Amino acid sequence: MQSFENHFLIAMPSLEDPYFSRSLTYICEHNEQGAMGIVINQPTGLKLKDMLKQVDESILVEDGKAGQAVLAGGPVSTDRGFILHTTQPGWSSSLALTSDIMVTTSKDILQVLGNSKGPDKSLVALGYAGWSAGQLEDEIQSNSWLLIEADLELLFDVPIHKKWQAAVNKLGVDIWQLAPDSGHA
């Protein structure tokens, strides 16, 4: 089985699901039991400063990070936070996804997320996207998604509203010219 970990799922234009339309999803885990990813380009309307104040009024948030958007990471467990960040060990519940990327789900990271003591780069998402065994492979086969290798620049540096198009541009093809049923006879 080929693992899609550390890849982006690019929603095809024909994918009309309101949650995943024009979405870009970072795949954190993919194995024979299924897959888990975090949508990285769907803002919730909530800003980091406001979310952190809801958690604890005493958390310090620097101006440069206060306006960072909190993302809708997917339709599963939307009450749980997932922080994708550059490598910075020491949190209660972190998993190294690559040598450069970690995901943390413990609240202890929230104390430093909005200031210079936190990871260099981070994305905060509420919820995640999940697929049961074989489901993601079936969706890719039915042309709901395109797949590209993930990179740090697209993950952390490209503005949220430009991520989907930036991922499409990496393909080197005009996605609007692809038929929704291409590859099927």
N, C-alpha and C positions, 0 to 999 in steps of 0.2 A: 504494500500500500504506500502510495506517495503521500507524504505529509505536506499540508499547506501552511504549516506554522511559519510565522514571520513572512507572510504574504498579505497583499491587499486583495480584497474582493471588490471589484468595480461593478456596480449595478448597471446592467444593460438598460438603455433607454426604454425598452419594452417592459421592464419591471415596474409595474404600476402600484405595487403595495405601498400604501401611504407612508409606512415606516421606513421602507428601504428605497424608495424612489430617489435616484441620483445619489445614493449613499456610497461611502467608501468605508470598508470595514477592515480592521486589522485583525488577523487571525492569531490568537494567542495560543490556542491548543487545537490539535487535530490528530485523532488516533482512531482505532477501530471502534471505540465507543461513541464517537461523534466529534463535534467541533464547537469551539467557543471563540467568539470574537467581540470586538468593541467597535461600534460605529464611531468614526472620528470626525464626521462633518455635519452632524445634526445638533445645533445648539438648542438648549432647553428654554432659553430666555433668562435663565438664572446666571448671575455673575459669581465668580469665585468669592469675592468679598462677602456677598450676601449669604452664600452657602456656609462659609466658615463662621460667620456671625450667628447663624442658626445653630451651629454645633456648639460654639463656645464664644461668648462675647469678648473674652480676653485675648483671643488669637490676633496677633499682629499681622496686618496685610500691607505690604508696600504698594505704593501707587502704581508701579509698573505691572504688578500682577493682579491688582484689584478688579480690573475689568475683564479678566480672562473669562471666556464663556465656559459654563458647565455644559457638557454634552449629554445628549440622549444616547447612551451607549448601546441600547437595544431594548426589546420589549420584555425581557426576562429579568426578574428581580430589580425593578426600577427603584426600589427603596434602598438598594445597596450601592455604595460608591466603589469605583475602580479607578485607580490612578496609574496611568501608563507614564513611565518616566525614564530618564536616562539613569544609568546605573548609580545607585547610592544604597548600599546595604545598611542594615541595622534596624529595620522595621519589623514589627511583630509578625506580619503576614505578607511576605513578599516572595515573588517567584521570578527568577532570572529567565527571561524569554530568549535573550541572546546575550552576547558579551556587552552590548550597549543598551539594552532595553529591559526594564523590569515592570511588573505589575504588582501593585500593593493594594491590599483591601483592608488593612487595619487602620484604625482611627489615629494612631500615634503619629502618622505622617502629616496629619492635618495641622498640627501645631507649627510646622515649618514650611508648609506648602506655599504660603503667600509671602515668604521672605527669603533672604539670601542663604539661610541655613538649609533650605530644601534642595531637591535635585535641580540641576541646571535647567532642564526642560521637562515639562510635564503636561499631561492632559487629564482632566477630571471628567469622568463619565458616570452617569447614574444608569444602572442596568447594563445588560449585555445581550448579545445575540447568540442563540444556541441552536445546534442541529443534532438530531439523533444519528445513530450509526447509518451511514450511507446517504443521508438526506442531502448534505452539502454536495457530494459527488453527483447525485441525481439532478440537483438544481444547476450545477455547472454544465452537466451534459445537456440539459434542456435550454441552455443559453440564457439563463437568468443572470449569470455573473461572468465576468472576465477576471483573470487572475494575473497579478504581477508580483514580483519580489518586492518586499517592503524596503524602504530606505528611511533614514533618520530625517532627512530634509523634508520629505513629504509628510512624515508623521508629525513632526514638531514645528517646522518653520513656515510652511505654506499656510496662508490665512484659511480659516475654516471654509469660507464660501468659495474658495478656489481649489480645494483639495480634489474634488471629483474630476474637474476638467484637467488639472495637472496630472492626475493618474492616467486619464484617457490619453493625454498628450504623450506620455511615456510609451504607449503602445505603438505609436508611429502610424496609426491608421485613422481614418475618419469614421468614428464610431456610428455616426448617423447614416453611413453607407452600408453598415452591416445589417443583413436581414435577421429578424428575430429567430428564424428557424435555420440559420446557416449551419452547414455541416450535416444536415439530415437529408437523406434521399427520399 
